[in-house]
Amino acid sequence: MFLFALSATVAAFSQMLLKKSATEKHGSFIKEYLNWKVIFGYGLMFAGMMLTVFGYSKGVEVKSGSVMETIGNVWVVFLSWLFFREPVTKKKVMGNILIIAGIVIFNLA
């Protein structure tokens, strides 16, 4: 399960890098897609995917893995606030509480 939480965390950071690159001005079409943030962001996305595959190869059931990967949604809200100063609304807080509650309930059942 740790691998899936780590995978979701890595994927959330990759999304932040890709969004950061998308919000910046680039000198050309090539520089828009071949800059360090995009390359590293996709590298992190690939690393997260490999962590997920490795977790499944270690015997984690698909139903458990997919539930644990939803923790990435919690990370995205936090990282969006941290890096982009996006507001954390009541709906986002409530959604994250429901996600965490769902993970806890699923893992206890």
Secondary structure as GFF3:
##gff-version 3
##sequence-region A 1 109
A	DSSP	alpha_helix	2	22	.	.	.	ID=ss1
A	DSSP	alpha_helix	29	33	.	.	.	ID=ss2
A	DSSP	alpha_helix	36	57	.	.	.	ID=ss3
A	DSSP	alpha_helix	62	68	.	.	.	ID=ss4
A	DSSP	alpha_helix	71	84	.	.	.	ID=ss5
A	DSSP	alpha_helix	90	108	.	.	.	ID=ss6
###
